[in-house]
Amino acid sequence: NRIRDKYHGISALDIPVLGLSTYRINNIGLVQQALSAAIEHGYRLFDTGAHYGNEEKLGKAFKEILPSHNLIREDIYIISKLDPRVAPMKKPWVLWRLRYATYRRIMWMLC
C-alpha cells in the first residue's frame, strides 16, 4: 500500500510518499469530509499553503477529526508553503490551532 510508504529525505523525518492536497477546499463541511475520508483510507500527509485560504478551517477540522480516528497531532504530517507575498512570516500552525508544522517550503509563484 503506497499510502503507508515513507520517504527518508535529508532530514531525520520519514515523510509519507503520498498525501492529500487541500487546495481549493474551503467549505468547512468539505474540509472535514475530505480529511476524514483521507485519514480513513490511510493518508497521514496533508499539504496546504497560505494562499489556499483554508488554514483556519483545516485546524478546526483536525482538532475534531483526529480524536474520532484515535489519532493525535504527532500521527500526521502537515506541509505548508510560505509565499512571502501572501502572508509574510505568518505562523500557520497558530491558525491551525496545532503546535507546529511538520515541514515548510518557501514558494514563489512566477505566474
C-alpha positions as CSV (number, residue, x, y, z in Angstrom):
1,N,0.0,0.0,0.0
2,R,1.8,3.1,-1.3
3,I,-0.1,5.4,1.1
4,R,1.8,3.9,4.0
5,D,5.2,4.1,2.3
6,K,7.6,6.7,3.6
7,Y,10.4,8.7,2.1
8,H,13.6,9.3,4.1
9,G,14.9,12.7,2.9
10,I,17.8,14.9,4.1
11,S,16.2,15.5,7.5
12,A,15.7,12.8,10.1
13,L,12.0,12.8,9.2
14,D,10.4,9.9,7.3
15,I,7.6,11.5,5.4
16,P,4.7,9.6,3.7
17,V,5.2,9.3,-0.1
18,L,1.5,10.2,-0.9
19,G,-0.6,12.9,0.6
20,L,-3.8,15.0,0.2
21,S,-3.6,18.5,-1.2
22,T,-6.2,20.8,0.4
23,Y,-6.1,23.3,-2.4
24,R,-9.5,24.8,-3.1
25,I,-11.2,23.0,-0.3
26,N,-12.7,26.0,1.6
27,N,-16.1,24.9,2.8
28,I,-15.7,23.7,6.4
29,G,-18.0,20.7,5.7
30,L,-16.0,19.7,2.7
31,V,-12.8,20.1,4.6
32,Q,-14.0,17.8,7.4
33,Q,-15.3,15.2,4.9
34,A,-12.1,15.3,2.8
35,L,-9.8,15.0,5.9
36,S,-11.9,12.3,7.5
37,A,-12.1,10.2,4.3
38,A,-8.3,10.6,3.7
39,I,-7.5,9.5,7.2
40,E,-9.9,6.6,7.0
41,H,-8.1,5.4,3.8
42,G,-4.6,5.7,5.4
43,Y,-3.4,9.2,4.4
44,R,-1.2,10.9,7.0
45,L,0.3,13.6,4.9
46,F,-1.6,16.8,4.2
47,D,-0.5,19.7,2.0
48,T,-1.6,23.3,2.4
49,G,-0.3,26.8,1.9
50,A,-1.1,30.4,2.9
51,H,-2.6,31.1,-0.5
52,Y,-5.1,28.3,-0.2
53,G,-7.0,30.4,2.4
54,N,-8.2,27.4,4.4
55,E,-5.7,27.0,7.2
56,E,-8.0,28.0,10.0
57,K,-10.6,25.6,8.7
58,L,-8.0,22.8,8.5
59,G,-7.0,23.4,12.1
60,K,-10.6,23.3,13.3
61,A,-11.2,20.1,11.3
62,F,-8.1,18.4,12.5
63,K,-9.0,19.2,16.1
64,E,-12.4,17.5,15.7
65,I,-11.4,14.6,13.4
66,L,-8.1,13.3,14.8
67,P,-9.7,12.1,18.1
68,S,-12.5,10.4,16.3
69,H,-9.9,8.3,14.4
70,N,-7.8,7.7,17.5
71,L,-5.0,9.8,16.2
72,I,-3.0,12.7,17.8
73,R,-1.2,15.5,16.1
74,E,2.1,13.6,16.0
75,D,0.5,10.9,13.8
76,I,0.0,13.3,10.9
77,Y,2.3,15.3,8.7
78,I,1.4,18.8,7.5
79,I,3.4,20.5,4.7
80,S,2.8,24.2,4.4
81,K,4.1,26.5,1.7
82,L,5.1,30.0,2.6
83,D,4.6,32.6,-0.1
84,P,6.1,35.8,1.3
85,R,3.9,38.0,-0.9
86,V,0.7,36.5,0.6
87,A,1.5,36.0,4.2
88,P,5.0,37.1,5.2
89,M,6.3,35.2,8.1
90,K,2.9,34.1,9.1
91,K,2.8,31.1,11.5
92,P,0.1,28.9,10.0
93,W,0.1,26.4,13.0
94,V,-1.4,29.2,15.1
95,L,-4.3,29.4,12.6
96,W,-4.5,25.6,12.6
97,R,-4.7,25.6,16.4
98,L,-1.9,23.0,16.2
99,R,1.5,23.2,17.9
100,Y,3.7,23.0,14.8
101,A,4.0,22.5,11.0
102,T,5.9,19.3,10.1
103,Y,7.6,20.9,7.1
104,R,7.6,24.3,5.5
105,R,8.7,25.3,2.0
106,I,9.2,28.7,0.6
107,M,7.2,29.1,-2.6
108,W,7.4,31.9,-5.1
109,M,4.9,31.8,-7.8
110,L,6.1,33.3,-11.1
111,C,2.8,33.4,-12.9
